[in-house]
């Protein structure tokens, strides 16, 4: 697992391809659930990705942070919106969320946002 956003974005596709090849049942089970739940609905894809990013930050999951930051930006989230979301995580979680805020900023910088 990488601890650098730029490395993550470079290595993640191959990491996931290898996992799906080694244990295809995981991808076959997870993929449809992800697609169904993360598509447009009462909440927009952008809103869902901001929620997923907040949860990734709160759970201290670097891969989740990097992946959902990329998806949130792709769904139209701005740096300002993501930074505001970071503040909500820190308010709700305190120190553990606070120390993962730099990971979110690192992801945004690597994405050029």
Backbone as JSON Lines, residues from 0, in Angstrom:
{"i":0,"aa":"X","n":[0.86,-1.18,0.0],"ca":[0.0,0.0,0.0],"c":[0.9,1.23,0.0]}
{"i":1,"aa":"X","n":[0.58,2.18,-0.84],"ca":[1.38,3.4,-0.91],"c":[0.94,4.39,0.16]}
{"i":2,"aa":"X","n":[1.8,5.32,0.46],"ca":[1.44,6.4,1.38],"c":[1.63,7.75,0.71]}
{"i":3,"aa":"X","n":[1.65,7.76,-0.6],"ca":[1.85,8.97,-1.36],"c":[0.8,9.0,-2.47]}
{"i":4,"aa":"X","n":[0.09,10.1,-2.57],"ca":[-1.02,10.18,-3.53],"c":[-0.56,9.97,-4.95]}
{"i":5,"aa":"X","n":[0.53,10.6,-5.36],"ca":[1.0,10.45,-6.74],"c":[1.33,8.99,-7.04]}
{"i":6,"aa":"X","n":[2.0,8.32,-6.11],"ca":[2.31,6.9,-6.29],"c":[1.03,6.07,-6.32]}
{"i":7,"aa":"X","n":[0.09,6.42,-5.46],"ca":[-1.18,5.7,-5.43],"c":[-1.85,5.76,-6.79]}
{"i":8,"aa":"X","n":[-1.99,6.96,-7.35],"ca":[-2.69,7.11,-8.62],"c":[-1.97,6.38,-9.74]}
{"i":9,"aa":"X","n":[-0.66,6.24,-9.63],"ca":[0.12,5.52,-10.63],"c":[-0.04,4.01,-10.47]}
{"i":10,"aa":"X","n":[-0.05,3.51,-9.24],"ca":[-0.03,2.07,-8.98],"c":[-1.39,1.43,-8.78]}
{"i":11,"aa":"X","n":[-2.39,2.2,-8.38],"ca":[-3.68,1.64,-7.99],"c":[-4.36,0.8,-9.08]}
{"i":12,"aa":"X","n":[-4.39,1.26,-10.34],"ca":[-5.06,0.43,-11.35],"c":[-4.46,-0.98,-11.45]}
{"i":13,"aa":"X","n":[-3.15,-1.08,-11.4],"ca":[-2.51,-2.39,-11.47],"c":[-2.76,-3.19,-10.2]}
{"i":14,"aa":"X","n":[-2.75,-2.53,-9.06],"ca":[-3.02,-3.21,-7.79],"c":[-4.41,-3.84,-7.81]}
{"i":15,"aa":"X","n":[-5.39,-3.07,-8.26],"ca":[-6.77,-3.58,-8.29],"c":[-6.95,-4.64,-9.37]}
{"i":16,"aa":"X","n":[-6.29,-4.48,-10.52],"ca":[-6.37,-5.5,-11.57],"c":[-5.84,-6.83,-11.05]}
{"i":17,"aa":"X","n":[-4.71,-6.78,-10.37],"ca":[-4.11,-8.0,-9.83],"c":[-5.02,-8.65,-8.78]}
{"i":18,"aa":"X","n":[-5.63,-7.84,-7.93],"ca":[-6.53,-8.38,-6.91],"c":[-7.73,-9.04,-7.58]}
{"i":19,"aa":"X","n":[-8.32,-8.36,-8.56],"ca":[-9.5,-8.91,-9.25],"c":[-9.16,-10.2,-9.98]}
{"i":20,"aa":"X","n":[-7.94,-10.3,-10.47],"ca":[-7.51,-11.52,-11.15],"c":[-7.3,-12.65,-10.13]}
{"i":21,"aa":"X","n":[-6.72,-12.33,-8.98],"ca":[-6.43,-13.34,-7.97],"c":[-7.69,-13.84,-7.26]}
{"i":22,"aa":"X","n":[-8.63,-12.93,-7.01],"ca":[-9.87,-13.29,-6.3],"c":[-11.06,-12.62,-7.0]}
{"i":23,"aa":"X","n":[-11.43,-13.13,-8.15],"ca":[-12.47,-12.47,-8.94],"c":[-13.82,-12.37,-8.25]}
{"i":24,"aa":"X","n":[-14.1,-13.27,-7.32],"ca":[-15.4,-13.22,-6.64],"c":[-15.59,-11.93,-5.83]}
{"i":25,"aa":"X","n":[-14.5,-11.36,-5.35],"ca":[-14.61,-10.1,-4.6],"c":[-15.08,-8.98,-5.52]}
{"i":26,"aa":"X","n":[-14.42,-8.85,-6.66],"ca":[-14.81,-7.82,-7.62],"c":[-16.21,-8.03,-8.16]}
{"i":27,"aa":"X","n":[-16.56,-9.29,-8.4],"ca":[-17.9,-9.59,-8.92],"c":[-18.98,-9.25,-7.9]}
{"i":28,"aa":"X","n":[-18.67,-9.35,-6.63],"ca":[-19.64,-9.02,-5.59],"c":[-19.66,-7.52,-5.29]}
{"i":29,"aa":"X","n":[-18.48,-6.92,-5.2],"ca":[-18.39,-5.53,-4.8],"c":[-18.77,-4.57,-5.94]}
{"i":30,"aa":"X","n":[-18.32,-4.86,-7.15],"ca":[-18.53,-3.97,-8.28],"c":[-19.98,-3.57,-8.5]}
{"i":31,"aa":"X","n":[-20.9,-4.51,-8.62],"ca":[-22.3,-4.13,-8.85],"c":[-22.9,-3.32,-7.69]}
{"i":32,"aa":"X","n":[-22.51,-3.67,-6.46],"ca":[-23.02,-2.91,-5.31],"c":[-22.52,-1.47,-5.39]}
{"i":33,"aa":"X","n":[-21.23,-1.29,-5.67],"ca":[-20.66,0.04,-5.77],"c":[-21.37,0.84,-6.86]}
{"i":34,"aa":"X","n":[-21.51,0.24,-8.03],"ca":[-22.14,0.94,-9.15],"c":[-23.58,1.32,-8.83]}
{"i":35,"aa":"X","n":[-24.31,0.44,-8.21],"ca":[-25.72,0.7,-7.89],"c":[-25.86,1.81,-6.85]}
{"i":36,"aa":"X","n":[-25.06,1.73,-5.8],"ca":[-25.2,2.67,-4.7],"c":[-24.53,4.02,-4.95]}
{"i":37,"aa":"X","n":[-23.51,4.06,-5.78],"ca":[-22.77,5.31,-5.98],"c":[-23.23,6.08,-7.22]}
{"i":38,"aa":"X","n":[-24.26,5.61,-7.89],"ca":[-24.81,6.33,-9.04],"c":[-25.76,7.43,-8.6]}
{"i":39,"aa":"X","n":[-26.24,8.18,-9.57],"ca":[-27.2,9.25,-9.29],"c":[-28.44,8.69,-8.62]}
{"i":40,"aa":"X","n":[-28.99,9.45,-7.71],"ca":[-30.21,9.08,-7.0],"c":[-30.73,10.32,-6.31]}
{"i":41,"aa":"X","n":[-31.3,10.15,-5.13],"ca":[-31.74,11.3,-4.35],"c":[-30.54,12.18,-4.0]}
{"i":42,"aa":"X","n":[-29.37,11.56,-3.87],"ca":[-28.11,12.29,-3.7],"c":[-27.36,12.22,-5.02]}
{"i":43,"aa":"X","n":[-26.66,13.29,-5.35],"ca":[-25.85,13.29,-6.57],"c":[-24.6,12.43,-6.35]}
{"i":44,"aa":"X","n":[-23.96,12.06,-7.45],"ca":[-22.69,11.33,-7.35],"c":[-21.68,12.17,-6.58]}
{"i":45,"aa":"X","n":[-21.64,13.47,-6.82],"ca":[-20.71,14.35,-6.11],"c":[-20.95,14.29,-4.6]}
{"i":46,"aa":"X","n":[-22.21,14.37,-4.19],"ca":[-22.53,14.3,-2.76],"c":[-22.13,12.95,-2.17]}
{"i":47,"aa":"X","n":[-22.41,11.88,-2.89],"ca":[-22.04,10.55,-2.4],"c":[-20.53,10.39,-2.28]}
{"i":48,"aa":"X","n":[-19.8,10.94,-3.24],"ca":[-18.34,10.84,-3.19],"c":[-17.77,11.69,-2.05]}
{"i":49,"aa":"X","n":[-18.36,12.84,-1.77],"ca":[-17.92,13.63,-0.62],"c":[-18.18,12.87,0.68]}
{"i":50,"aa":"X","n":[-19.32,12.19,0.78],"ca":[-19.61,11.38,1.96],"c":[-18.59,10.25,2.08]}
{"i":51,"aa":"X","n":[-18.34,9.56,0.96],"ca":[-17.37,8.45,0.98],"c":[-15.98,8.95,1.35]}
{"i":52,"aa":"X","n":[-15.6,10.11,0.84],"ca":[-14.3,10.7,1.18],"c":[-14.23,11.04,2.66]}
{"i":53,"aa":"X","n":[-15.3,11.6,3.21],"ca":[-15.34,11.92,4.64],"c":[-15.2,10.66,5.48]}
{"i":54,"aa":"X","n":[-15.88,9.6,5.08],"ca":[-15.78,8.34,5.82],"c":[-14.37,7.78,5.72]}
{"i":55,"aa":"X","n":[-13.78,7.83,4.53],"ca":[-12.41,7.36,4.36],"c":[-11.44,8.13,5.26]}
{"i":56,"aa":"X","n":[-11.64,9.43,5.35],"ca":[-10.8,10.26,6.21],"c":[-11.02,9.89,7.68]}
{"i":57,"aa":"X","n":[-12.29,9.73,8.08],"ca":[-12.61,9.4,9.47],"c":[-12.07,8.02,9.86]}
{"i":58,"aa":"X","n":[-12.09,7.1,8.91],"ca":[-11.59,5.74,9.2],"c":[-10.09,5.61,8.99]}
{"i":59,"aa":"X","n":[-9.46,6.7,8.53],"ca":[-8.01,6.73,8.31],"c":[-7.57,5.69,7.27]}
{"i":60,"aa":"X","n":[-8.31,5.64,6.17],"ca":[-8.03,4.72,5.06],"c":[-7.43,5.52,3.9]}
{"i":61,"aa":"X","n":[-6.11,5.43,3.75],"ca":[-5.44,6.22,2.71],"c":[-5.96,5.88,1.32]}
{"i":62,"aa":"X","n":[-6.11,4.61,1.01],"ca":[-6.6,4.23,-0.33],"c":[-8.0,4.79,-0.55]}
{"i":63,"aa":"X","n":[-8.84,4.79,0.49],"ca":[-10.19,5.36,0.37],"c":[-10.11,6.86,0.13]}
{"i":64,"aa":"X","n":[-9.23,7.53,0.85],"ca":[-9.07,8.98,0.68],"c":[-8.66,9.28,-0.75]}
{"i":65,"aa":"X","n":[-7.63,8.61,-1.23],"ca":[-7.12,8.89,-2.57],"c":[-8.17,8.54,-3.63]}
{"i":66,"aa":"X","n":[-8.81,7.41,-3.49],"ca":[-9.8,6.98,-4.49],"c":[-11.02,7.89,-4.52]}
{"i":67,"aa":"X","n":[-11.55,8.21,-3.35],"ca":[-12.77,9.02,-3.32],"c":[-12.49,10.5,-3.56]}
{"i":68,"aa":"X","n":[-11.29,10.97,-3.27],"ca":[-10.92,12.34,-3.66],"c":[-10.94,12.43,-5.19]}
{"i":69,"aa":"X","n":[-10.35,11.45,-5.84],"ca":[-10.33,11.43,-7.31],"c":[-11.74,11.36,-7.88]}
{"i":70,"aa":"X","n":[-12.57,10.5,-7.32],"ca":[-13.95,10.36,-7.8],"c":[-14.78,11.62,-7.49]}
{"i":71,"aa":"X","n":[-14.56,12.23,-6.34],"ca":[-15.29,13.45,-5.99],"c":[-14.94,14.58,-6.96]}
{"i":72,"aa":"X","n":[-13.67,14.73,-7.23],"ca":[-13.24,15.75,-8.19],"c":[-13.82,15.44,-9.57]}
{"i":73,"aa":"X","n":[-13.78,14.18,-9.96],"ca":[-14.35,13.78,-11.24],"c":[-15.84,14.04,-11.34]}
{"i":74,"aa":"X","n":[-16.52,14.01,-10.18],"ca":[-17.96,14.26,-10.14],"c":[-18.28,15.75,-9.97]}
{"i":75,"aa":"X","n":[-17.24,16.58,-9.97],"ca":[-17.47,18.02,-9.94],"c":[-17.2,18.71,-8.62]}
{"i":76,"aa":"X","n":[-16.74,18.0,-7.61],"ca":[-16.44,18.64,-6.33],"c":[-15.24,19.57,-6.49]}
{"i":77,"aa":"X","n":[-15.34,20.73,-5.88],"ca":[-14.25,21.7,-5.93],"c":[-13.33,21.52,-4.73]}
{"i":78,"aa":"X","n":[-12.15,22.1,-4.82],"ca":[-11.22,22.07,-3.69],"c":[-11.89,22.69,-2.47]}
{"i":79,"aa":"X","n":[-12.6,23.81,-2.67],"ca":[-13.28,24.49,-1.57],"c":[-14.3,23.57,-0.89]}
{"i":80,"aa":"X","n":[-15.06,22.83,-1.66],"ca":[-16.04,21.9,-1.08],"c":[-15.36,20.78,-0.31]}
{"i":81,"aa":"X","n":[-14.27,20.27,-0.85],"ca":[-13.56,19.18,-0.18],"c":[-12.9,19.68,1.1]}
{"i":82,"aa":"X","n":[-12.33,20.87,1.07],"ca":[-11.72,21.44,2.28],"c":[-12.79,21.67,3.35]}
{"i":83,"aa":"X","n":[-13.97,22.12,2.94],"ca":[-15.06,22.3,3.9],"c":[-15.49,20.96,4.49]}
{"i":84,"aa":"X","n":[-15.55,19.92,3.67],"ca":[-15.86,18.57,4.14],"c":[-14.83,18.11,5.16]}
{"i":85,"aa":"X","n":[-13.55,18.44,4.91],"ca":[-12.49,18.08,5.86],"c":[-12.76,18.7,7.23]}
{"i":86,"aa":"X","n":[-13.21,19.94,7.24],"ca":[-13.52,20.61,8.5],"c":[-14.63,19.92,9.26]}
{"i":87,"aa":"X","n":[-15.62,19.41,8.55],"ca":[-16.71,18.68,9.2],"c":[-16.17,17.4,9.83]}
{"i":88,"aa":"X","n":[-15.29,16.69,9.11],"ca":[-14.7,15.47,9.67],"c":[-13.92,15.8,10.93]}
{"i":89,"aa":"X","n":[-13.11,16.84,10.89],"ca":[-12.31,17.22,12.06],"c":[-13.22,17.6,13.22]}
{"i":90,"aa":"X","n":[-14.29,18.35,12.93],"ca":[-15.23,18.74,13.99],"c":[-15.88,17.51,14.62]}
{"i":91,"aa":"X","n":[-16.24,16.54,13.81],"ca":[-16.92,15.34,14.32],"c":[-15.96,14.37,15.0]}
{"i":92,"aa":"X","n":[-14.71,14.32,14.52],"ca":[-13.8,13.28,15.0],"c":[-12.63,13.8,15.81]}
{"i":93,"aa":"X","n":[-12.31,15.06,15.69],"ca":[-11.19,15.61,16.43],"c":[-9.85,15.23,15.83]}
{"i":94,"aa":"X","n":[-8.9,14.94,16.71],"ca":[-7.52,14.68,16.32],"c":[-7.31,13.63,15.26]}
{"i":95,"aa":"X","n":[-7.97,12.45,15.35],"ca":[-7.74,11.44,14.32],"c":[-8.12,11.93,12.91]}
{"i":96,"aa":"X","n":[-9.17,12.7,12.8],"ca":[-9.52,13.28,11.5],"c":[-8.53,14.36,11.1]}
{"i":97,"aa":"X","n":[-8.13,15.15,12.07],"ca":[-7.21,16.27,11.83],"c":[-5.89,15.8,11.21]}
{"i":98,"aa":"X","n":[-5.35,14.7,11.72],"ca":[-4.05,14.25,11.22],"c":[-4.15,13.6,9.84]}
{"i":99,"aa":"X","n":[-5.36,13.33,9.37],"ca":[-5.52,12.79,8.01],"c":[-5.9,13.87,6.99]}
{"i":100,"aa":"X","n":[-6.16,15.09,7.45],"ca":[-6.44,16.19,6.53],"c":[-5.3,16.39,5.52]}
{"i":101,"aa":"X","n":[-4.04,16.28,5.92],"ca":[-2.96,16.43,4.93],"c":[-3.03,15.4,3.8]}
{"i":102,"aa":"X","n":[-3.53,14.2,4.08],"ca":[-3.67,13.18,3.02],"c":[-4.67,13.64,1.97]}
{"i":103,"aa":"X","n":[-5.74,14.28,2.4],"ca":[-6.73,14.78,1.44],"c":[-6.11,15.9,0.6]}
{"i":104,"aa":"X","n":[-5.39,16.82,1.24],"ca":[-4.73,17.89,0.5],"c":[-3.68,17.33,-0.47]}
{"i":105,"aa":"X","n":[-2.98,16.3,-0.04],"ca":[-1.99,15.65,-0.91],"c":[-2.68,15.07,-2.14]}
{"i":106,"aa":"X","n":[-3.84,14.46,-1.94],"ca":[-4.6,13.91,-3.06],"c":[-5.01,15.02,-4.02]}
{"i":107,"aa":"X","n":[-5.53,16.12,-3.48],"ca":[-5.96,17.23,-4.34],"c":[-4.78,17.81,-5.12]}
{"i":108,"aa":"X","n":[-3.65,17.94,-4.46],"ca":[-2.48,18.46,-5.15],"c":[-2.04,17.52,-6.27]}
{"i":109,"aa":"X","n":[-2.05,16.21,-5.99],"ca":[-1.66,15.23,-7.02],"c":[-2.64,15.24,-8.19]}
{"i":110,"aa":"X","n":[-3.91,15.57,-7.92],"ca":[-4.91,15.64,-8.96],"c":[-4.93,16.99,-9.67]}
{"i":111,"aa":"X","n":[-4.14,17.94,-9.16],"ca":[-4.08,19.26,-9.78],"c":[-5.3,20.11,-9.49]}
{"i":112,"aa":"X","n":[-5.93,19.89,-8.33],"ca":[-7.13,20.63,-7.95],"c":[-6.78,21.66,-6.88]}
